[in-house]
């Protein structure tokens, strides 16, 4: 039996939590709180006007000033902030950092996905094996590990793997069953398929473009179909989930659902799809930031 596919999209909404909030947005920017710091970052989708007075924006601790090159730019600081500081979500702790690519070493809108992953892992009768590809600084891996999963975390960046390990230490999960693999995601999955390895869950959150440690080139539209096929083959008979997430402007939740429906043919289950959004404090407005599709048994 093929999986049933939701007929309409759903918006997974991330609202404020203790260590993060979207305070305001507008004029192509967003004003956020990361722990003790307030930060201004560009966001072209904010076509409306800010609600808060200009002084609230001008007094932010840091603002990212973009250049013409995509995601490039520099940070401007009011006072020199800490190089890194600790934030938390649920049982997980992680370091926030001002990276060169406008984000702070994690993506807050993914908190909606973290909540879903936490619930589905905790609902398994036996500890699931989870594969997290393009795992970056490891928050999703740590959420799954804290919920009881055995995790294989794969990323092509040695620096990202090092940060993920530090986040595991901060979370008290340094002894948790997590394998840290610095490798090209596609090569790793191809090798796992040849080995006959199996997982009960897969998280696939690739960039639009990237390079592996050996110079391997990743292009989302050209390479995602094959990688999704291989990931589906790695799922065990009693697999619980697979999640696809993408940030490319030309992609859609419907496209990801269509791909996942084909790759999960014959497995039954349910496919949901839509977008991830950050919601302003006060539930005033929301910013759609990425698209997702997910299959669950």
N, C-alpha and C positions, 0 to 999 in steps of 0.2 A: 504494500500500500504506500502510495506517495504521501509526503507530508501535506497537510492543509496549510494554505497560505492566507494570512489575514487580508481581507478585502480592502481595508483602509489603513493608512499609516497611523502610528502612535508617536507622540512626542514624549520622550523620557526627559523629565524636567529635573534639573539640579537646582535646589534651593539652598539658601545660606545654611552653613553649619558653624560651629564654634570658631574654627580657624579660617573660614573663608566666607566672603560675601561679595556679590555684585551690588555695589552701592548705587551706581547710576550709570547711564549710558546715553550716547547721542553724539551727533556731529562726527561720526566715524571713529569714536573712541569709547572705551569703557573704563570706569573707575571701580577698582576692586580693593578688597581688604584681604591681605594674606597675613594672618596672625596680627602682629603689632604694626605692620606696614600697610600704607595705602599706596596703590600703584595705578598709574594710567597706562593703558596699552591701546594701540590702534585696533579698530574693528570696523571694516568698511560697511558691514551690514547694518550698523546703527544709523539709519537714515533720518531719525527723528531728532528732536532737540533734548538736551539734558534737562532734568528736573531740578537738580541741586544748583545753588549759586556758583558762580565762577570761582569764588574764593575756595570752595571745597575742593575743586579740581587743582587749583594753583598751589594749594598747600600739601599736595600729595608728596610722599617720601621719594617716589621714583616715577619717571615717565620715560617710555620708550619712544625715541624719535626715529621713524623709519626713513630709509633711503629708497631710491627708485628700484633697487634690486629686491626681489621677493624675500620677505622675512628678514632682510638685513636692516641694520641700523645701529643705534647706540643708546645706552641708558643715560639719562640725566638725573642726578640725585640732588635732593635738597640738602641733606646731610649724609655723610658716608654711612650707609647701613652696614649691617653684618654681612660677611661673605655668604653665610648660610644660617638659617634658623629653622627650628623644628616645628612642624605642623602635624596634625593628626586627623584621621578619619576612622571612626569605629575603633577597632583594636590595633590599627596600624599607625606607625609614626614614620615621617619622612622629612627630608631636608628640602626647604625651598631655597632656590638660588637664582640670581639674575643672570640668565644665560644670554648668549650672543644672538639668539633667535627669538627674541621678544617674549618667550614664555619663561616660567619659573621652575623648570625641571619636573613639572607634572601638568596635567590638563584637568582643571577643576570640573569641567562639564562631564568628565568620565565618572564622577561620583554616582550618577544614576546607574551606570553599568556596574560599578563596584557593589552597589546595594543588591542588584539582581544576581551577580555572581556569588556574593556572600550567602544569599538565601538558597540558591540552587545547590551550592556545595554542601551547606549544612543539612539539606534535605535528603542527601544520599545515605543509604543504609551502610555502605562501606566507604572508606576514604577514596575519593576519585583521584585518578592521575590526570593532571591538567598540563597542557602544553600552551605556553604563552609566547607567541612569535612577535618580533619587533617590540620586545617587552620594555624597552627604555629603562627608566629608573625604578621599575619594579613594583609600583603600587598595586596594580591588579594581581600580580603574582603573590604579594604579601597578603592581600585580602583573601585570596583563595587558600593560602597556607594557614592563615589564622583561623579560617573556617574548617580546617581539617584535611585539605587536599595535599597530595604529593605533587610538586610543581617542577616542570622543566622550563626554565626561563631562557629565551634565546634573543640575543641582540648582536648586531655587527660592530658596535662601538665598545671598545675597552673602557672608555671613560664612563659610559652609561652603566656597564656592568659593575664597575667599581662603586658608582653612586648607589646602585641597587643593593649591593652588599652592605653599604653603610646604612641604608634604610632598613635592611633586615636587622642590623645591630640595634638601631634606634627602636625598632619594634619588639625587641626581645625574641627575634625569630632566627638568630644566627645558627641555631641547631635544628631548625625545622627542615623537613625533607624537601629542600629546594636545590636543584642542579642549575648552576650558572654557566651558560654556554655562550662564548663569544664566537659567533660564526654567521655566515650568510644564511638567512632563514630558509631560502629555497634549497640550498645544498643540504642543510641539516634535515629538512623534511624528506628530501629524496633518499637520503641515507636511511632514515628511520623507516621509510616505506620498504626499502630493500631488506631491512632487518626483520620486518614483520612486527614492529613495535605498535602498541595500541594505547590509546588514551580514552578516558571517559569525558573529557572536555577539551576544547581548543579555543583559544582567544587569538584572533587574527586582526591586528590593527596596523596595517602597513602605511608608510608614507606615500605621497604621490610620486616621489622620485627619491632614490637613495643609492648608496654604494656599500657593498660588503667589504669585509676586511682585506680581501684579496683583489679589490677593484671591481667586483661583480656589480653589474648595473641592474637596478630595480626600477621598472616603470609600471605604474599601477594598472593601467588599462591593458597593457600587453601581457603582463605576468600574473595578475591576480587569478584569471580563470584556471590556469594550470595549478597554481598553489592551492586554491580552494579545493580542486579535485583531489590532490594528494592529501590534504588535511582530512577530507571526508573519508579517505581510505584508511587513515590512521585511527579512526574512531572504533572503539570496541563494540561488540554486539549489544552491550547494555550501556552505551554512551548516554550521557545526560544532556550535553549541549555543545553547540559551536556558535561563536559570535564573530561576525565580521563588522569592522568599523572603518570608515574612510572619510578623509577630510577634503578630498579634491572637489573643486567647484562644479565640475561636469558630472560627477557621480550623483546617484540618488538612492534612497532607501529601496525604491521599487526595483532598481537595477540589481542591487545586492540581493534582494529577495529572490529575484528571478534566477540569479546565478546559484544561490544556495538551494533553491527548489530543485534545480537540475542535478546538482551534486549530491543531494540527499535523497534522490529517487529510490523508492523501495523501502525506506526506513520508517515511514509513518511519521508521527510527531506533528509538531506545529511550528510554523515560521511566522514570526512577527517582524515588523520593519517600520522604519520611520526616521526620526532625527533626534539628536541630543541637543538640549537647549539649556542655557544658563538663565535663571529667573532672577530679576531684580528683587531686592528687599522690598517687602510690602506687596509682592506678587503683582507688581505694576506692569512690567513688560518682560519679554523673553527674547533671547538671541539664539537662533539655530546655528550650531557650529559644526556638526558632523552628522553623517548618516550611518545607519546601522541596519543589519538584519541578523536575526538569531533564530536558530533551531533548538528546540528542546523536545525531549522524548515525551 
